[in-house]
Amino acid sequence: MGNRLSKIYTRTGDDGTTGLGDGTRVGKDSLRVAAYGTVDELNSAIGIVLACDVDARIRDVLTQIQHDLFDLGGELCIPGMAMVHDADIDRLEATLDAFNEDLPPLKDFILPGGGMAAAQCHLARTICRRAEREVVALGRVESVRAEAPRYLNRLSDLLFVLARVLARASGHGEVLWQHERRKRS
């Protein structure tokens, strides 16, 4: 276990820098800090989904994902660290397939909504997509393992499927985009 903080503030970041896990100081606006900061934001958004009334199976899946995201944040915070692996991505794919199996095929786009848990899951999905974009941007200028953006890409798909499941389970149902609502002239 790493060092425990006995004091929450250190004042070392007052100059606009922060320490990476390897001790390197970087600007708080660096691409690396933005990437792991958004992964942390995603983890918090999943925590909000978990604060809703969700099925135990979904709760277990999302709790495991929170642990994975904490690992991913650590990997991004410590350049060269490897904490997310192909097996984690394979687990996401298997979970996605299992939940998607019982859903009807999509015929329309779905709007975020369908009850509180589903709406929060859609929000987590969009934060996940932003995290993925930031990890890709970081990878263009610094070394990032290929598993990081792959994990986030697959996770956003899983969050979409879970939002569909949650919308149906809530009784609200999915909110379909009504593309024909406007008269074409």
Phi, psi and omega per residue, in radians:
M1 nan 2.439 3.130
G2 -1.250 -3.057 3.109
N3 -1.129 2.436 3.058
R4 -1.632 2.454 3.121
L5 -1.453 2.076 3.045
S6 -1.616 -0.365 3.100
K7 -2.209 2.202 -3.049
I8 -1.288 -0.669 3.138
Y9 -1.732 2.471 -3.118
T10 -2.104 -0.300 -3.091
R11 1.227 -0.025 -3.115
T12 -1.258 -0.326 -3.137
G13 -1.681 0.094 -3.129
D14 -1.120 -0.349 3.141
D15 -1.573 0.141 3.114
G16 1.553 0.201 3.090
T17 -2.013 2.868 3.061
T18 -2.489 2.776 -3.138
G19 -1.650 2.291 2.999
L20 -1.355 2.976 -3.108
G21 -1.104 -0.353 3.111
D22 -1.638 0.097 3.110
G23 1.656 -0.231 3.121
T24 -1.129 2.411 3.068
R25 -1.681 2.312 3.110
V26 -2.382 2.847 3.067
G27 -1.140 2.512 3.126
K28 -1.140 -0.269 3.102
D29 -1.722 0.241 3.136
S30 -1.195 2.739 3.119
L31 -1.052 -0.637 -3.126
R32 -1.153 -0.793 3.132
V33 -1.145 -0.686 3.091
A34 -1.070 -0.728 -3.105
A35 -1.137 -0.898 -3.105
Y36 -1.312 -0.404 3.034
G37 -1.174 -0.670 3.118
T38 -1.282 -0.571 3.020
V39 -1.093 -0.693 3.079
D40 -1.129 -0.727 3.085
E41 -1.067 -0.727 3.090
L42 -1.062 -0.759 3.130
N43 -1.055 -0.709 3.094
S44 -1.142 -0.691 3.120
A45 -1.119 -0.654 3.076
I46 -1.166 -0.604 3.046
G47 -1.047 -0.604 3.097
I48 -1.205 -0.685 3.058
V49 -1.036 -0.765 -3.122
L50 -1.173 -0.377 3.086
A51 -1.316 -0.233 3.075
C52 -1.488 2.976 3.089
D53 -1.410 1.816 3.132
V54 -2.201 2.663 3.111
D55 -0.990 2.570 -3.100
A56 -1.022 -0.633 3.139
R57 -1.127 -0.758 3.101
I58 -1.195 -0.699 3.107
R59 -0.997 -0.798 3.139
D60 -1.104 -0.749 3.134
V61 -1.084 -0.843 -3.094
L62 -1.188 -0.581 3.093
T63 -1.162 -0.732 3.064
Q64 -1.072 -0.708 3.124
I65 -1.109 -0.679 3.100
Q66 -1.040 -0.714 3.087
H67 -1.117 -0.753 3.102
D68 -1.042 -0.752 -3.116
L69 -1.160 -0.611 3.069
F70 -1.118 -0.724 3.058
D71 -1.078 -0.777 -3.139
L72 -1.090 -0.737 3.075
G73 -1.033 -0.720 3.087
G74 -1.102 -0.728 3.114
E75 -1.066 -0.729 -3.134
L76 -1.281 -0.476 -3.127
C77 -1.398 -0.396 -3.122
I78 -2.076 1.624 -3.112
P79 -0.896 2.312 3.132
G80 1.601 -0.180 3.134
M81 -1.329 2.523 3.103
A82 -2.146 1.901 -3.126
M83 -2.208 -0.309 3.084
V84 -1.921 2.283 -2.990
H85 -2.220 2.971 3.126
D86 -0.960 -0.621 3.141
A87 -1.083 -0.588 3.096
D88 -1.177 -0.695 3.120
I89 -1.208 -0.720 3.090
D90 -1.046 -0.708 3.118
R91 -1.099 -0.726 3.097
L92 -1.064 -0.776 -3.122
E93 -1.091 -0.763 -3.141
A94 -1.128 -0.703 3.118
T95 -1.146 -0.771 3.116
L96 -1.035 -0.837 -3.135
D97 -1.050 -0.721 -3.111
A98 -1.131 -0.770 3.140
F99 -1.270 -0.605 -3.096
N100 -1.282 -0.431 -3.073
E101 -0.981 -0.650 -3.084
D102 -1.568 -0.060 -3.123
L103 -1.536 2.543 3.044
P104 -1.225 2.651 3.110
P105 -1.040 2.588 3.108
L106 -1.340 2.317 3.051
K107 -2.062 -0.279 -3.134
D108 -2.412 2.855 3.013
F109 -1.278 2.629 3.140
I110 -1.912 2.336 3.061
L111 -1.533 2.599 3.068
P112 -1.068 2.254 -3.124
G113 2.753 -2.648 3.111
G114 1.520 0.529 -3.113
G115 1.829 2.858 -3.034
M116 -1.092 -0.857 -3.099
A117 -1.092 -0.755 3.137
A118 -1.122 -0.758 3.136
A119 -1.101 -0.722 3.109
Q120 -1.151 -0.618 3.104
C121 -1.173 -0.666 3.057
H122 -1.110 -0.694 3.088
L123 -1.085 -0.779 3.092
A124 -1.029 -0.688 3.115
R125 -1.057 -0.750 -3.118
T126 -1.234 -0.600 3.062
I127 -1.162 -0.655 3.092
C128 -1.068 -0.750 3.113
R129 -1.096 -0.681 3.096
R130 -1.144 -0.752 3.104
A131 -1.026 -0.739 3.115
E132 -1.061 -0.796 3.123
R133 -1.056 -0.701 -3.115
E134 -1.224 -0.630 3.078
V135 -1.173 -0.701 3.081
V136 -1.088 -0.778 3.119
A137 -1.066 -0.754 3.095
L138 -1.056 -0.743 -3.125
G139 -1.120 -0.315 3.103
R140 -1.340 -0.361 -3.083
V141 -2.121 -0.311 3.120
E142 -2.411 2.897 -3.136
S143 -1.279 2.202 3.049
V144 -2.383 2.285 3.122
R145 -1.148 2.509 -3.083
A146 -1.082 -0.428 -3.122
E147 -1.147 -0.507 -3.090
A148 -1.092 -0.999 3.124
P149 -1.184 -0.537 3.103
R150 -1.116 -0.754 3.117
Y151 -1.046 -0.822 -3.109
L152 -1.157 -0.651 3.112
N153 -1.085 -0.821 3.137
R154 -1.190 -0.655 3.131
L155 -1.095 -0.698 3.135
S156 -1.098 -0.653 3.072
D157 -1.120 -0.761 3.123
L158 -1.104 -0.731 3.127
L159 -1.099 -0.602 3.072
F160 -1.105 -0.827 3.139
V161 -1.115 -0.751 3.118
L162 -1.105 -0.630 3.077
A163 -1.090 -0.693 3.086
R164 -1.106 -0.780 3.133
V165 -1.084 -0.786 -3.119
L166 -1.133 -0.687 3.131
A167 -1.097 -0.726 -3.138
R168 -1.231 -0.706 -3.118
A169 -1.179 -0.506 -3.087
S170 -1.316 -0.303 -3.058
G171 1.564 -0.170 3.108
H172 -1.337 -0.548 -3.096
G173 1.337 2.973 3.140
E174 -1.367 2.542 3.109
V175 -1.693 1.934 -3.089
L176 -1.560 2.455 3.062
W177 -1.244 2.247 -3.121
Q178 -1.716 1.492 -3.080
H179 -1.189 -0.339 -3.124
E180 -1.618 0.158 -3.074
R181 -1.234 -0.353 3.138
R182 -1.832 2.378 3.060
K183 -1.297 2.288 3.094
R184 -1.505 2.328 3.116
S185 -2.113 nan nan
